[in-house]
Amino acid sequence: MTVAELPAPPVAATTVGVVIADRHRLFARGMEAALEDASAGRVSVLGTGDSAARACELIRRHRPQVVIVDLGLPDALTALATARRRYPSVRFAAMAPDAEAIDVAVSALAAGADGVLLRDADPEAVATQLLAIASGGTVAPPAVLASLLRRRPADAVLTQLRRADLELWRMVAEGHETLVIARRLCVSERTAKRMVARLLQRVGVANRVQAAALAGRCGVLDSGRTPDRTETEHP
């Protein structure tokens, strides 16, 4: 498999609305048909556009759960970052040309993408990944995850975290939705969102994809691991 999927909660049997922003109209139309067929109707393409401006129009009109952004679009990263701020409830999937496009994929995650898809992947794989992203999961090519792992030293991250932070980080890295995290922590969903946002800021990452990758590097997902340095509570 060419794309590594981080654990995500089961996807509900509902239709996921998708908007595709791709510079090649023919490719977008082909993807529309392929995704709906490969997902047995669970992915519904609500519209396609060949520019960032057109994609924003489609988001306003259809309110999709996921938007696929072709990284080959002019100013794709800027457009992605802008759309991320403007539509915080929408999930964004960046589409990279292939598994070798590591730098642009990492940049897309930094700009706010919730996952990275590969342009040359099978429709069945892309459909599965879109459903995972819609449910709060994360997907990224293995080479991208490896690149993210090398960017922050583990010790530098762990020294600033409390035990409670590590537990929250573990839940985020395992792909749990905000509502699930809220229930486990006995807090409101709004409070859980704030807690996750604060955690991402503390570990120095832009989104859940990067948080999950860094969690693997730091050993946060290791069974029962809680480094001694986290015993001291920090404000």
C-alpha positions as CSV (number, residue, x, y, z in Angstrom):
1,M,0.0,0.0,0.0
2,T,1.4,3.4,-1.0
3,V,-0.3,5.4,1.7
4,A,0.0,5.0,5.4
5,E,-3.2,5.4,7.3
6,L,-3.1,6.4,11.0
7,P,-5.8,4.8,13.2
8,A,-9.2,6.3,12.8
9,P,-12.5,5.6,14.4
10,P,-15.1,3.6,12.4
11,V,-16.8,5.6,9.7
12,A,-20.5,6.0,10.0
13,A,-22.6,4.7,7.2
14,T,-23.5,8.1,5.9
15,T,-22.7,9.9,2.7
16,V,-19.7,12.1,2.8
17,G,-20.0,15.2,0.6
18,V,-16.8,16.1,-1.3
19,V,-15.7,19.1,-3.4
20,I,-12.7,18.6,-5.8
21,A,-10.5,21.5,-6.7
22,D,-8.2,20.3,-9.5
23,R,-6.4,22.1,-12.4
24,H,-7.5,19.4,-14.8
25,R,-11.2,19.3,-15.3
26,L,-11.2,16.0,-17.1
27,F,-9.3,14.4,-14.2
28,A,-11.7,15.9,-11.7
29,R,-14.7,14.6,-13.6
30,G,-13.1,11.1,-13.8
31,M,-12.4,11.2,-10.1
32,E,-16.0,12.1,-9.4
33,A,-17.3,9.0,-11.1
34,A,-14.6,6.8,-9.8
35,L,-15.0,7.8,-6.2
36,E,-18.7,7.4,-6.1
37,D,-18.5,4.0,-7.7
38,A,-15.5,2.8,-5.6
39,S,-17.3,3.9,-2.4
40,A,-20.6,2.4,-3.3
41,G,-22.2,5.8,-3.0
42,R,-20.7,6.7,0.4
43,V,-18.7,9.5,-1.2
44,S,-20.7,12.0,-3.1
45,V,-18.9,14.6,-5.1
46,L,-20.9,17.8,-4.8
47,G,-19.0,19.9,-7.3
48,T,-15.6,20.3,-9.1
49,G,-13.6,23.4,-9.9
50,D,-10.3,24.3,-11.5
51,S,-9.3,27.1,-9.3
52,A,-9.1,28.0,-5.6
53,A,-11.7,30.8,-6.1
54,R,-14.2,28.3,-7.7
55,A,-13.5,25.8,-4.8
56,C,-14.5,28.5,-2.3
57,E,-17.7,29.2,-4.1
58,L,-18.5,25.5,-4.0
59,I,-17.7,25.3,-0.3
60,R,-20.1,28.2,0.4
61,R,-22.8,26.6,-1.7
62,H,-22.6,23.0,-0.7
63,R,-20.9,22.9,2.7
64,P,-19.0,19.7,2.0
65,Q,-17.3,17.6,4.7
66,V,-14.1,17.2,2.7
67,V,-12.4,19.3,0.1
68,I,-9.7,17.8,-2.1
69,V,-7.1,20.4,-3.1
70,D,-4.8,19.7,-6.1
71,L,-1.3,20.9,-5.0
72,G,-0.6,21.7,-8.6
73,L,-3.1,24.6,-8.5
74,P,-1.5,28.1,-8.6
75,D,-0.8,29.2,-5.1
76,A,-2.3,26.0,-3.8
77,L,-0.7,26.2,-0.3
78,T,-1.8,29.8,0.2
79,A,-5.3,29.0,-0.9
80,L,-5.3,25.9,1.4
81,A,-4.2,28.0,4.4
82,T,-6.8,30.6,3.7
83,A,-9.7,28.1,3.2
84,R,-8.6,26.4,6.4
85,R,-9.0,29.6,8.4
86,R,-12.2,30.6,6.6
87,Y,-13.9,27.2,6.9
88,P,-12.7,25.5,10.1
89,S,-15.3,22.9,10.2
90,V,-14.4,21.5,6.8
91,R,-11.7,18.8,6.4
92,F,-9.1,19.4,3.7
93,A,-7.2,16.7,1.8
94,A,-4.2,17.8,-0.3
95,M,-3.6,15.8,-3.4
96,A,0.1,15.3,-4.2
97,P,1.3,14.2,-7.7
98,D,3.0,11.1,-6.3
99,A,4.8,9.6,-3.3
100,E,8.0,11.4,-4.2
101,A,6.5,14.9,-3.6
102,I,7.5,14.9,0.0
103,D,8.4,18.6,0.5
104,V,5.1,19.9,-1.0
105,A,3.1,17.4,0.9
106,V,4.8,18.4,4.2
107,S,4.1,22.0,3.3
108,A,0.5,21.2,2.7
109,L,0.2,19.7,6.2
110,A,1.8,22.8,7.6
111,A,-0.7,24.9,5.7
112,G,-3.6,23.1,7.4
113,A,-4.4,20.0,5.3
114,D,-5.9,17.1,7.3
115,G,-4.3,14.5,5.1
116,V,-2.4,13.9,1.9
117,L,-3.7,11.8,-1.0
118,L,-1.8,10.5,-4.0
119,R,-2.9,11.4,-7.5
120,D,-1.9,8.0,-8.9
121,A,-3.6,6.0,-6.2
122,D,-6.4,3.5,-6.8
123,P,-9.9,5.0,-6.5
124,E,-10.8,2.4,-3.8
125,A,-7.8,3.6,-1.7
126,V,-8.7,7.2,-2.1
127,A,-12.3,6.6,-1.2
128,T,-11.3,4.8,2.0
129,Q,-8.9,7.6,2.9
130,L,-11.5,10.3,2.3
131,L,-14.0,8.5,4.6
132,A,-11.3,8.2,7.2
133,I,-10.5,12.0,6.9
134,A,-14.2,12.8,7.1
135,S,-14.4,10.9,10.4
136,G,-11.4,12.7,11.9
137,G,-8.7,10.3,10.9
138,T,-5.5,11.2,9.1
139,V,-3.7,9.8,6.1
140,A,-0.3,10.5,4.6
141,P,2.3,8.7,2.5
142,P,5.0,6.9,4.6
143,A,7.8,9.1,3.3
144,V,5.9,12.2,4.5
145,L,5.4,10.7,7.9
146,A,9.1,9.8,8.1
147,S,10.0,13.4,7.2
148,L,7.8,14.7,9.9
149,L,9.3,12.4,12.5
150,R,12.7,13.9,11.9
151,R,11.7,17.5,12.5
152,R,11.3,17.6,16.3
153,P,13.7,15.9,18.8
154,A,11.6,13.7,21.1
155,D,13.2,14.9,24.4
156,A,12.5,18.5,23.6
157,V,8.8,17.8,23.1
158,L,8.3,15.5,26.1
159,T,9.9,17.8,28.7
160,Q,7.2,20.3,28.3
161,L,4.2,18.0,28.7
162,R,2.2,16.7,31.7
163,R,0.8,13.2,32.1
164,A,-2.6,14.5,31.1
165,D,-1.1,16.0,27.9
166,L,0.4,12.7,27.0
167,E,-3.0,10.9,27.4
168,L,-4.7,13.5,25.2
169,W,-1.9,13.3,22.7
170,R,-2.3,9.5,22.6
171,M,-6.0,9.8,21.9
172,V,-5.4,12.3,19.1
173,A,-2.7,10.1,17.6
174,E,-5.0,7.1,17.6
175,G,-7.4,9.1,15.5
176,H,-10.3,9.6,17.9
177,E,-12.8,12.2,17.0
178,T,-13.2,15.3,19.2
179,L,-16.6,14.0,20.5
180,V,-15.0,10.7,21.6
181,I,-12.2,12.5,23.3
182,A,-14.7,14.8,25.1
183,R,-16.6,11.8,26.4
184,R,-13.5,10.1,27.7
185,L,-12.3,13.2,29.5
186,C,-15.8,14.1,30.7
187,V,-15.7,17.5,29.2
188,S,-17.8,19.3,26.6
189,E,-16.9,18.9,22.9
190,R,-16.0,22.6,22.8
191,T,-13.6,22.2,25.7
192,A,-12.1,19.2,24.0
193,K,-11.5,21.2,20.9
194,R,-9.7,23.9,22.8
195,M,-7.6,21.2,24.6
196,V,-6.6,19.6,21.3
197,A,-5.7,23.0,19.8
198,R,-3.6,23.9,22.9
199,L,-1.8,20.5,22.7
200,L,-0.9,21.0,19.0
201,Q,0.5,24.4,19.9
202,R,2.6,23.0,22.7
203,V,4.1,20.2,20.7
204,G,4.7,22.6,17.8
205,V,2.7,21.0,15.0
206,A,0.0,22.4,12.7
207,N,-2.6,19.6,12.7
208,R,-3.5,16.0,13.8
209,V,-1.4,14.4,11.0
210,Q,1.8,16.0,12.3
211,A,0.8,15.3,15.9
212,A,0.3,11.6,15.1
213,A,3.6,11.3,13.3
214,L,5.4,13.1,16.1
215,A,3.7,10.8,18.7
216,G,5.2,7.8,17.0
217,R,8.7,9.4,17.1
218,C,8.4,10.3,20.8
219,G,7.0,6.9,21.8
220,V,3.7,8.2,23.0
221,L,1.9,5.3,21.4
222,D,4.1,2.7,23.1
223,S,2.0,0.6,25.5
224,G,2.2,2.0,29.0
225,R,4.9,4.5,28.3
226,T,4.9,7.6,30.3
227,P,8.3,9.2,30.5
228,D,9.6,10.0,34.0
229,R,10.1,13.7,33.1
230,T,6.3,14.1,32.8
231,E,5.7,13.3,36.4
232,T,6.3,17.0,37.3
233,E,3.3,19.1,36.6
234,H,3.9,22.2,34.5
235,P,1.5,25.1,34.5
